[in-house]
Amino acid sequence: MHPEVSAKMNNINKKKCIGQLNIYRSVLILLVICVFATILSPSFLSVANLFNVFKQITVAGIVGCGMTFVILTGGIDLSVGSILGLAGVLASGILESTGNAGAAIVVALAVGIGCGAVNGFFVAVCEIPPFISTLGMMTLLRGCILVYTKGSPIPIKVDAYKFFGKGTVAGVPVPVIILIILFLIAHYVLTQTSYGRSIYAFGGNREAARLSGISVRFTEWMAYTLNGLMCGIAGVILTARLGSAQSTSGTGIEMDAIAAVILGGTSLSGGVGFVLPTVVGAMIMGIIDNILTLMNVNPHATNIVKGAVILIAVLVDKKVKDLSAKAE
């Protein structure tokens, strides 16, 4: 085997090993947190509470699913909360004027895809740093939400639409079913398709991916577009669950999504990670929220804990990357 090819294969194998170790780390953290949660509050393991946790993490989990694609490219998307919010309020506006649940859902998904595509255009084609372009989009879309709603909630009265947030199938909440389906599809795309391989190649080394014939602009653009689609779906679920669209819907969800992806073992530098463990990361964040609520801790303290978790996760990610660089 040619030395250069052999070196590349070794590098790929090392990244796979790092990704697998990150998964084990995430599962271990989840188990430890569950043990502590059970000790701190005996009601944590009740069936009703566990179902509540699963329902609470669906929105952040779905957004995290899309964010995994973006972070695997080495990018970031700070506008996911605003995309989610805009998709939700426009869907609610369609419901209020027509009562057509199907049309409302189509509008929400179209808004998500459109906003994601615009993000992808600025990042992939215009080559604006993801942090800057998505920060600008976050502010722009939040302004659109406030103008459209005039700061007032839009009530939802159509039961067919509410089913996607409050309904159950065989006792399982519909949002949880949607979450599972989306993650399985995302896992298939990343592991069994040429586009998935392109994502990993792009995140690992953009120039090498370009030289190997991969359309780097398309790969990056599609990652943001898929992320937008996930935000549109999450917008439908959130508004359906709440029974109304708030002007503040989605605010802060980007931090939960990013934390879920990092805790799930995906590296911020791109090219390393898997989508399924993002659910584990979302569960860790959801359990932290849940246990603090059960203990009647001040809700504002939740942000302190979340911020600390994100900082620790980023620090661990950096240490793992440093060790990997030394091993090479």
matplotlib code that plots the C-alpha trace (Angstrom):
import matplotlib.pyplot as plt

x = [0.0, 1.2, 2.6, 0.3, -2.8, -1.7, -1.3, -4.8, -6.3, -4.6, -5.9, -9.4, -9.2, -7.9, -10.9, -13.3, -11.7, -12.0, -15.6, -16.4, -14.6, -16.6, -19.8, -18.8, -17.9, -21.4, -23.2, -21.1, -22.0, -25.7, -25.6, -23.8, -26.3, -29.3, -27.8, -27.4, -30.9, -32.4, -30.6, -31.6, -35.3, -36.9, -39.7, -37.2, -37.7, -41.5, -43.0, -44.8, -41.6, -39.5, -42.2, -42.1, -38.3, -38.5, -41.2, -39.2, -36.0, -37.8, -37.4, -33.8, -33.1, -34.5, -32.6, -29.5, -30.0, -29.7, -26.9, -24.9, -24.6, -23.4, -20.9, -19.5, -18.5, -16.7, -19.4, -22.0, -25.5, -26.7, -29.9, -31.7, -33.9, -35.0, -35.7, -37.7, -39.6, -40.4, -41.6, -43.8, -45.5, -46.0, -47.6, -49.8, -50.8, -51.8, -53.9, -55.6, -56.6, -57.4, -57.6, -55.7, -53.1, -51.5, -50.9, -49.5, -47.0, -45.9, -45.3, -43.3, -41.1, -40.6, -39.6, -37.1, -35.6, -35.5, -33.8, -31.3, -30.5, -29.9, -27.5, -25.8, -25.5, -23.7, -21.4, -20.6, -20.8, -20.1, -17.6, -18.7, -17.6, -20.6, -20.6, -21.0, -23.5, -25.8, -25.6, -26.9, -29.6, -30.6, -31.1, -32.9, -35.3, -36.1, -37.0, -39.3, -41.0, -41.6, -43.0, -45.3, -46.7, -46.5, -45.2, -48.5, -49.0, -51.0, -53.4, -53.8, -57.2, -56.9, -56.7, -55.2, -52.2, -52.0, -51.7, -48.1, -47.2, -49.7, -50.9, -49.8, -49.6, -49.9, -49.1, -45.9, -45.9, -45.9, -43.0, -40.9, -41.8, -40.9, -37.6, -36.7, -37.6, -35.6, -32.5, -32.7, -32.9, -30.0, -27.9, -28.6, -27.7, -24.4, -23.3, -24.8, -24.8, -22.1, -23.3, -22.7, -19.1, -18.7, -19.7, -17.0, -14.4, -15.2, -15.1, -11.8, -10.0, -11.8, -8.9, -8.4, -12.1, -12.1, -9.0, -10.7, -13.6, -16.2, -18.3, -17.4, -19.8, -22.8, -21.8, -21.7, -24.8, -26.8, -25.7, -27.2, -30.3, -31.0, -30.5, -33.1, -35.5, -35.1, -35.8, -39.0, -40.1, -39.2, -41.2, -44.3, -43.8, -43.2, -46.2, -48.4, -47.3, -47.8, -51.1, -49.8, -46.9, -45.0, -42.8, -40.1, -40.4, -37.0, -35.1, -32.0, -32.6, -29.3, -27.4, -29.3, -28.8, -25.0, -24.6, -26.4, -24.2, -21.0, -22.1, -23.0, -19.3, -19.2, -16.1, -16.4, -13.5, -15.6, -15.1, -15.5, -18.8, -22.1, -25.7, -27.4, -25.4, -26.7, -29.9, -27.8, -26.5, -30.1, -31.1, -28.3, -29.4, -33.1, -32.4, -30.4, -33.5, -35.8, -33.9, -33.5, -37.3, -38.0, -35.8, -37.6, -34.4, -34.7, -35.4, -32.7, -30.1, -30.7, -28.8, -25.8, -25.7, -26.1, -23.4, -21.0, -21.9, -21.1, -17.8, -16.7, -17.8, -15.9, -12.8, -13.0, -13.4, -10.3, -8.2, -9.3, -8.3, -4.9, -4.3, -5.2, -2.8, 0.0, -0.7, -0.4]
y = [0.0, 3.5, 5.3, 8.3, 6.1, 4.1, 7.3, 8.5, 5.1, 5.2, 8.7, 7.6, 4.7, 6.9, 9.3, 6.3, 5.1, 8.6, 8.8, 5.5, 6.5, 9.7, 7.6, 5.5, 8.6, 10.1, 6.9, 6.8, 10.4, 9.7, 6.7, 8.6, 11.5, 9.0, 7.5, 10.9, 12.0, 8.8, 9.5, 13.2, 12.5, 9.1, 10.2, 10.6, 6.9, 7.1, 6.2, 9.5, 11.5, 9.5, 10.0, 13.7, 13.8, 12.1, 14.6, 17.5, 16.6, 16.0, 19.6, 20.0, 16.5, 17.1, 20.5, 18.7, 16.1, 18.8, 20.5, 17.3, 17.6, 21.2, 20.5, 17.5, 20.0, 22.1, 24.7, 26.1, 27.4, 30.0, 30.8, 27.5, 28.9, 31.8, 29.4, 27.2, 30.2, 31.7, 28.3, 27.9, 31.3, 31.2, 27.8, 29.1, 32.1, 29.7, 27.7, 30.8, 32.0, 28.7, 25.9, 23.6, 21.6, 20.2, 23.6, 24.9, 22.0, 22.4, 26.1, 25.4, 22.9, 25.2, 28.1, 25.8, 24.6, 28.1, 29.6, 26.8, 27.2, 30.9, 30.1, 27.6, 30.1, 32.6, 30.1, 27.8, 30.2, 33.6, 32.0, 34.1, 32.5, 30.4, 32.1, 35.6, 34.6, 32.6, 35.2, 37.8, 35.4, 34.7, 38.5, 39.1, 36.2, 37.1, 40.5, 39.0, 37.0, 40.0, 42.0, 39.2, 38.4, 42.0, 40.4, 38.5, 34.7, 33.1, 30.4, 27.0, 25.5, 22.8, 19.3, 17.7, 20.0, 19.5, 15.8, 16.2, 17.7, 16.0, 12.8, 9.3, 6.1, 2.8, 4.9, 6.4, 10.2, 11.2, 13.7, 10.8, 8.6, 11.5, 11.9, 8.3, 8.2, 11.3, 10.0, 6.7, 8.4, 10.8, 7.8, 6.0, 9.2, 9.6, 6.0, 4.5, 7.2, 9.0, 12.3, 11.1, 10.1, 13.5, 15.2, 13.3, 13.9, 17.6, 17.9, 16.0, 18.0, 20.4, 20.7, 17.0, 16.5, 19.0, 17.3, 13.9, 15.2, 16.0, 19.1, 20.9, 23.8, 21.5, 19.3, 22.3, 24.0, 20.8, 20.4, 23.8, 23.1, 19.8, 21.6, 24.1, 21.3, 19.8, 23.3, 23.4, 20.0, 21.1, 24.3, 22.3, 20.0, 22.8, 24.9, 21.8, 20.8, 24.3, 25.0, 28.4, 30.1, 32.6, 35.4, 34.0, 30.4, 28.7, 31.3, 29.6, 26.3, 26.6, 26.2, 23.0, 21.6, 22.4, 20.9, 17.8, 17.3, 17.9, 15.6, 13.0, 12.9, 15.0, 17.1, 20.8, 20.7, 18.5, 15.1, 13.1, 11.9, 10.1, 11.3, 8.7, 9.6, 13.1, 11.7, 10.7, 14.3, 15.6, 13.2, 14.5, 18.1, 17.0, 15.1, 18.1, 20.3, 17.7, 17.0, 20.7, 21.1, 18.1, 19.7, 23.0, 24.8, 28.3, 28.0, 30.6, 28.3, 25.9, 28.2, 28.2, 24.4, 24.2, 26.8, 24.9, 21.6, 23.2, 24.6, 21.3, 19.4, 21.8, 21.5, 17.7, 17.9, 20.1, 17.7, 14.7, 16.6, 17.5, 13.9, 12.8, 15.4, 14.1, 10.5, 11.5]
z = [0.0, -0.9, 2.3, 1.8, 1.4, 4.5, 6.5, 5.5, 6.5, 9.8, 10.4, 9.6, 11.9, 14.7, 14.2, 14.3, 17.6, 19.1, 18.0, 19.7, 22.9, 22.9, 22.7, 25.7, 27.6, 26.9, 28.0, 31.2, 32.0, 31.4, 33.7, 36.5, 36.2, 36.3, 39.5, 41.2, 40.0, 41.6, 44.9, 44.9, 44.0, 44.3, 42.0, 39.1, 38.0, 38.0, 34.6, 34.4, 35.0, 32.5, 29.8, 30.7, 30.3, 26.9, 25.7, 27.0, 25.1, 21.7, 20.5, 21.5, 20.3, 16.8, 16.5, 17.8, 15.1, 12.4, 14.3, 14.2, 10.4, 10.7, 13.5, 11.6, 8.9, 11.5, 11.4, 13.9, 13.6, 16.2, 14.3, 15.0, 17.7, 15.5, 12.5, 14.8, 16.2, 12.7, 11.4, 14.4, 14.3, 10.5, 10.8, 13.6, 11.5, 8.6, 11.1, 12.5, 9.0, 7.2, 9.9, 7.5, 9.5, 6.4, 4.9, 8.2, 8.4, 4.8, 5.5, 8.6, 6.8, 3.8, 6.1, 7.9, 4.6, 3.2, 6.2, 6.3, 2.6, 3.1, 5.9, 3.7, 0.9, 3.1, 4.6, 1.7, -1.3, 0.2, 2.6, 5.6, 8.9, 10.2, 13.6, 12.0, 9.3, 11.6, 14.3, 11.8, 10.7, 14.3, 14.9, 11.6, 12.0, 15.6, 14.5, 11.8, 14.5, 16.7, 13.8, 12.7, 16.1, 17.5, 20.7, 21.3, 21.3, 18.5, 19.9, 18.1, 18.1, 15.4, 17.1, 14.0, 14.4, 18.2, 17.7, 16.6, 20.0, 22.4, 20.7, 21.5, 19.5, 21.5, 24.6, 23.1, 22.6, 19.0, 19.4, 20.7, 17.7, 15.4, 17.2, 16.8, 13.1, 12.3, 14.1, 12.4, 9.0, 9.9, 11.0, 7.7, 5.7, 7.5, 7.5, 4.4, 1.7, -0.3, 1.1, 4.6, 3.7, 2.1, 5.4, 7.3, 4.6, 4.5, 8.3, 8.5, 5.8, 3.4, 1.0, 0.8, 0.2, -2.6, -4.3, -4.0, -6.2, -3.5, -4.1, -0.9, -1.4, -2.0, 1.0, 3.4, 1.9, 2.3, 5.9, 6.8, 4.7, 6.5, 9.8, 8.8, 7.9, 11.4, 12.9, 10.9, 12.2, 15.8, 15.3, 14.5, 17.5, 20.0, 19.0, 18.8, 22.3, 23.8, 22.0, 20.9, 19.1, 21.3, 20.1, 22.3, 21.0, 20.4, 22.4, 23.8, 22.1, 20.2, 23.5, 24.3, 20.8, 20.7, 24.2, 23.1, 20.1, 22.1, 24.9, 22.3, 21.3, 18.1, 17.9, 17.4, 15.0, 12.7, 11.1, 14.3, 15.8, 15.2, 15.2, 17.4, 20.5, 20.2, 21.8, 24.8, 25.0, 24.8, 27.6, 29.8, 29.4, 29.8, 33.0, 34.4, 33.8, 35.2, 38.4, 39.2, 38.7, 41.0, 43.7, 43.4, 42.4, 41.1, 37.3, 36.5, 38.1, 35.3, 32.9, 35.3, 35.3, 31.5, 30.9, 33.2, 31.4, 28.0, 29.1, 30.6, 27.4, 25.2, 27.5, 27.3, 23.5, 23.3, 25.4, 23.3, 20.1, 21.6, 22.5, 19.0, 17.5, 19.7, 18.7, 15.1]

ax = plt.figure().add_subplot(projection="3d")
ax.plot(x, y, z, "-o")
ax.set_aspect("equal")
plt.show()
